[in-house]
Amino acid sequence: AGGPPRRRDVGDRGYRDPVATIYYTASSIDGFIADEYHSLSWLLTRDVDPAGPMGHESFMATVGAVAMGATTYQWVLDNGLGEDRERDWPYQVPTWVFTHRDLELVPGADIRLTQGPVETVHEQMREAAGDRNVWVVGGGDLAGQFADAGLLDELMVQYAPVSLGRGTPLLPRWVELELLDTVRNRDFACTHYRVVRA
């Protein structure tokens, strides 16, 4: 019936768990999520359909909680918001920011700064998310911490048609994956993986 789509609506096959912790991000073809100057200028000029295959709009509708690192959060503050930060904050769900420093909070947004281990915080996020997904926004090292703890279920990576040569790595860990799906969304080759656990 009505209401937001649940976890199983992210893809068009029925083989995934009802709720998952997903690292959903964009990358250069050589595996960087930001260039060496922490810029996304190489990404933001690309053509993409947010409502298209593996697009941001359909994915975000399945998300009940968000996790990000301090660098990612600071980038959103510096580049993703206008003068009215409360209005422009892009997440309407509880957001945990993993940080060891004080950061500016956006008025009216449910932002929770934490220094806790991912295992403890993940329990809180799953409870807040209910029957929807936990989205690990980034960066790659934070996603790696979730993977190290056995808490990362899936990756959804949109590859832009550019090679950067250096920058912030997509996932600086050895993580075995199973490819679930691939699709094109305009400029992007979109991939969906399941984390393979021993």
C-alpha positions in Angstrom: 0.0 0.0 0.0 1.2 3.6 0.7 4.3 4.7 2.5 7.9 4.7 1.6 9.4 1.7 -0.2 11.1 -0.9 2.0 14.5 -2.5 1.7 13.5 -5.0 -0.9 12.5 -2.2 -3.3 16.1 -1.0 -3.8 16.6 -3.5 -6.6 14.3 -5.4 -8.9 15.2 -8.9 -7.6 14.0 -10.6 -4.4 17.2 -12.2 -3.1 18.3 -9.5 -0.6 17.5 -9.2 3.1 14.6 -7.0 4.3 17.0 -4.5 5.9 20.7 -3.9 5.1 23.6 -1.6 5.8 24.7 -0.2 2.4 27.7 1.8 1.3 26.1 3.8 -1.6 28.5 6.2 -3.3 30.0 7.4 -6.6 33.6 6.7 -7.7 36.0 7.4 -10.5 36.8 4.3 -12.6 40.1 3.9 -10.8 38.5 3.8 -7.4 38.5 7.3 -5.8 35.6 9.0 -4.3 37.2 12.5 -4.1 40.3 13.9 -5.8 43.6 14.7 -4.0 42.2 18.1 -3.0 38.9 16.6 -1.6 37.0 18.0 -4.5 34.0 16.5 -6.3 34.1 18.8 -9.3 34.9 15.8 -11.5 31.6 14.2 -10.4 29.1 17.0 -10.1 29.2 18.0 -13.8 28.1 14.5 -14.9 24.7 13.6 -16.3 22.6 11.4 -14.1 18.9 10.7 -13.6 18.3 10.8 -9.8 15.0 8.9 -10.4 16.6 6.5 -12.8 18.2 3.0 -12.3 20.1 2.8 -8.9 19.4 6.6 -8.7 19.6 8.6 -5.5 15.9 9.3 -5.2 14.8 5.7 -5.2 17.6 4.7 -2.9 17.0 7.5 -0.4 13.4 6.4 -0.1 14.6 3.2 1.4 16.9 4.8 4.0 16.0 5.1 7.7 19.4 6.2 9.1 22.6 7.7 7.8 26.3 7.4 8.8 29.2 9.6 7.7 32.6 10.6 8.7 33.7 14.1 9.7 35.3 14.9 6.4 32.2 13.9 4.5 30.0 15.9 6.9 32.2 19.0 6.6 32.1 18.7 2.8 28.3 18.8 2.9 28.4 21.8 5.2 30.8 23.7 3.0 29.5 22.7 -0.5 26.0 21.3 -0.2 24.1 23.9 1.7 23.0 27.4 1.0 22.3 30.3 3.4 19.3 28.5 4.9 21.1 25.4 6.2 18.0 24.0 8.0 16.1 24.0 4.8 18.9 22.7 2.6 20.1 19.9 4.9 19.5 16.9 2.5 18.7 14.1 5.0 15.3 13.8 6.7 16.4 10.8 8.8 18.7 10.6 11.9 22.4 11.1 10.9 25.3 9.9 12.9 28.7 11.7 12.3 31.7 9.8 13.4 34.2 12.4 14.6 36.9 13.2 17.2 36.4 16.9 17.0 33.6 19.4 17.5 31.6 20.2 14.4 28.9 22.7 13.6 25.4 21.4 13.8 22.7 22.2 11.4 19.7 23.8 13.2 16.6 21.5 13.1 18.5 18.5 11.7 18.7 15.2 13.7 22.5 15.0 13.7 24.3 13.0 16.3 28.1 13.4 16.7 29.7 10.2 18.0 33.1 8.9 18.9 31.7 5.4 19.6 32.8 2.2 18.0 30.8 1.3 14.9 29.4 -1.8 16.5 27.7 0.2 19.3 26.5 3.0 17.0 25.2 0.5 14.4 22.8 -0.9 17.0 21.4 2.5 17.6 21.2 3.2 13.8 19.4 -0.1 13.1 16.9 0.7 15.9 16.3 4.2 14.5 16.0 2.9 10.9 13.2 0.4 11.7 12.4 -1.5 8.6 14.5 0.6 6.3 18.2 0.6 5.4 21.3 2.1 7.1 23.2 4.2 4.5 27.0 4.6 5.0 27.6 7.8 3.0 31.4 7.7 3.4 34.1 8.1 3.4 35.8 4.9 2.4 37.6 4.3 5.7 34.3 4.5 7.6 32.7 2.0 5.3 35.8 -0.1 5.9 35.3 0.0 9.6 31.8 -1.3 9.1 33.2 -4.0 6.9 35.8 -4.9 9.5 33.1 -5.3 12.1 31.0 -7.6 9.8 28.3 -5.0 9.6 28.5 -3.9 6.0 26.0 -5.9 3.8 26.1 -4.3 0.4 27.9 -1.7 -1.8 26.2 0.3 -4.5 28.8 2.2 -6.6 28.1 4.6 -9.5 31.3 4.8 -11.6 31.8 8.1 -13.4 33.7 8.1 -16.7 36.9 9.6 -15.4 40.2 8.4 -14.0 41.7 10.6 -11.2 45.1 9.0 -10.6 45.1 9.8 -6.9 42.7 10.9 -4.2 40.5 9.4 -1.5 40.1 5.7 -2.0 36.7 4.1 -2.4 37.2 1.3 0.1 40.8 0.9 1.5 40.3 -2.7 2.6 40.3 -6.2 1.2 36.6 -7.0 1.0 35.3 -9.9 -1.0 32.2 -9.0 -3.0 29.5 -10.8 -5.1 28.2 -8.8 -8.0 24.4 -8.6 -7.9 23.6 -6.2 -10.7 24.9 -3.7 -13.2 23.0 -1.0 -15.1 23.6 2.3 -16.9 22.3 5.6 -15.7 23.3 8.1 -18.3 27.0 8.9 -17.7 27.3 6.3 -14.9 28.0 2.6 -14.8 26.0 1.5 -11.7 27.0 -1.6 -9.8 25.5 -3.4 -6.8 27.4 -5.9 -4.7 26.8 -8.1 -1.7 29.6 -8.4 0.9 30.8 -12.0 1.0 31.5 -13.1 4.6 33.6 -16.1 5.4 
